[in-house]
Amino acid sequence: MKKNGIIDAWDKGESIVNGWSSIANTFSSEIMAASGFDS
């Protein structure tokens, strides 16, 4: 089974940073992916 990094971080008491984008543009998605969001 694949490990879930978010669940592992929560188990350690760490915070998670989440991002959401509703812009239908692949460039915006790539920028979000490179920004370091956890999920």
QUIZIJO-V992336 format. One record per run of one state. SS is the DSSP state (A for helix, B for strand, O for the rest). FROM is the first residue (numbers start at 0). LEN is the number of residues. If there is no record, write none. Layout:
ss->SS from->FROM len->LEN
ss->SS from->FROM len->LEN
//
This chain:
ss->O from->0 len->4
ss->A from->4 len->7
ss->O from->11 len->14
ss->A from->25 len->9
ss->O from->34 len->5
//
